[in-house]
Amino acid sequence: MFDTLLTPERIARETAAGHWRGRTITDFLDEHAAATPDKVAFVDSRRAITYGELRRLVDRVALGLVERGIRPGDVISFQLPNWIEWIVIHYAASRIGAISNPLIPIYREREVGFMVGLAKSRLIVVPSEFRGFDYPAMVERLRGGWSQPVDVLVVGDDSWSELVDTAWDERVDPARLEALRPDPDDVTLLIFTSGTTGEPKGVMHTHHTMVAANDPLPARLGVSGDSVLHMASTLAHLTGFLYGARLNVQNGATCVLQDVWDAATFVELVARHGITYTSAATPFLHDLLAAPNLADHDLSSLVRFCCMGAPIPPAVVRAARERLPGLVVVGGWGQTEEGLVTIGIPGDPLEKIVETDGYPWPGMEIRVVGEDGGVLPPRTEGALQVRGPFLFVGYAERLELTRTLLVPADDGGEPWFDTGDLAYVDEDGYLRISGRTKDVIIRGGENIPVAYVENALYEHPAIDSVAVVAKPDPRLQERACACVVLTAGASLTFEDMQVFLAEQGVAKQYWPEQLLVLDELPRTPSGKIQKFQLRDRVAGA
């Protein structure tokens, strides 16, 4: 069980405000399984499952986890694609008060080893194979390096088959499972965010913070039980977690999961299932509009596309209005630490869609402050701070680090969280992220932890010094470029760098996509690398 920064005062304040309602995600599952047992809850690339079937399977797996020794507060790591099995293991963990630790499928030894070790996971669930990679073999290579014993379940072999065998149904005791129902203020999610200091940070959320994060969405964006949602971003990102794994269940809707992004496939899914809503990074919308089969299918059901994680170019919005006139595009901004903070409002004029990152979510407060801590007037850039019912309860095993990012409130309320971003708020209260104080590159909505990649590259014997910077990209907004100075007499090719990062177990999506070998890196008189000069040089190249 992890220590958190959750206080009785915060619990009382959010409860009194009606943001925290004493509910967990399995409460919603039980409600809809009873009311509409035959309604489809999830569809993946291999099958569909109804609410009634999902509840029975979740209870079956929950009991199986208890029989394997999993107890409330234990961490279960799972590195699965967007499959129904991902949903089942998360809901089963929630049912018995265990903590879900979803891992992005593309992570390899370096990331998985660190994350499972810090989480002190009792169990890891992986596929037998996905996209040609042998996950069980990777886990076996890592197990000796973890301080705790880690049990393994493999989706696709006998260990998973035994867990989901229908023979469990006769042994499921609802009273036994009900006795394990967690307190809504318990931690339910440990999800890692990209680190800027060389290691990822384990963000802790409670049942309350995660349920509250989805509560305002129906009123803002028109989601209901009749909606058909879609998710192609990995469920192990908070976007996928909230709007792919849980939003439909909180509203009794259907969600179509896509395990490998392909725009042409998405077009077919929209036409086949009548998808009405999707959330994804901006490049997904770019890809959709360029899909070769776009004109061959009826996409009139698709009425909402929420772009997360990167600005929306005006040309993309105009193209969406031309090619899909019934589609409303809105942009949103948030972080793993606080879920969604701002999002556009349907009906916003074009300038609000492309020049801002949306309007605050109900319950979330934002402010922009100067160096003296004072709140700045509209359209004045400063440090962005947020607070509200969706804010996390601390970094796992890093509470002191968490405290350094919390700013006491003058009004006696909850402290403000320093996001590390530069922003301004316009006269209407809309937010615009104008820069980042954190050293992070955002590639298609995905954070690349720069210090983490640099630390890996520094281990290469041919590299004397390195700086990873962003290079502008018309589709993904940014790509990473490694600027390196080599040791005397050494040589290094782009292919050499890729092979080395693969050997280091660095996830492929973090690899720099350009290598620039320099005689020296520009530095300040004190020796600090001047990355702005490198960015200018890379952009010019």
Secondary structure as UniProt FT lines:
FT   HELIX           8..16
FT   TURN            17..18
FT   HELIX           25..35
FT   TURN            37..38
FT   STRAND          40..43
FT   STRAND          48..50
FT   HELIX           51..67
FT   TURN            68..69
FT   TURN            72..73
FT   STRAND          75..78
FT   HELIX           84..95
FT   TURN            96..97
FT   STRAND          99..102
FT   TURN            105..106
FT   HELIX           109..119
FT   STRAND          123..127
FT   TURN            131..132
FT   HELIX           135..143
FT   TURN            144..145
FT   STRAND          151..155
FT   HELIX           158..163
FT   HELIX           166..171
FT   HELIX           174..179
FT   TURN            184..185
FT   STRAND          187..193
FT   STRAND          201..206
FT   HELIX           207..214
FT   TURN            215..216
FT   HELIX           217..221
FT   TURN            225..226
FT   STRAND          228..231
FT   TURN            235..236
FT   HELIX           238..240
FT   HELIX           241..246
FT   HELIX           247..251
FT   STRAND          254..257
FT   HELIX           263..273
FT   STRAND          277..280
FT   HELIX           282..289
FT   TURN            292..293
FT   HELIX           294..296
FT   TURN            300..301
FT   STRAND          304..308
FT   HELIX           314..323
FT   TURN            325..326
FT   STRAND          328..335
FT   TURN            336..338
FT   STRAND          339..343
FT   TURN            346..347
FT   HELIX           350..355
FT   STRAND          359..360
FT   TURN            362..363
FT   STRAND          365..369
FT   TURN            371..372
FT   TURN            378..379
FT   STRAND          382..387
FT   TURN            389..390
FT   TURN            396..397
FT   HELIX           399..404
FT   STRAND          406..407
FT   TURN            410..411
FT   STRAND          416..425
FT   TURN            427..428
FT   STRAND          431..436
FT   STRAND          440..443
FT   TURN            444..445
FT   STRAND          446..449
FT   HELIX           450..458
FT   TURN            461..462
FT   STRAND          463..473
FT   TURN            474..476
FT   STRAND          477..486
FT   TURN            488..489
FT   HELIX           494..503
FT   TURN            504..505
FT   HELIX           508..510
FT   STRAND          514..517
FT   TURN            525..526
FT   HELIX           531..540
//
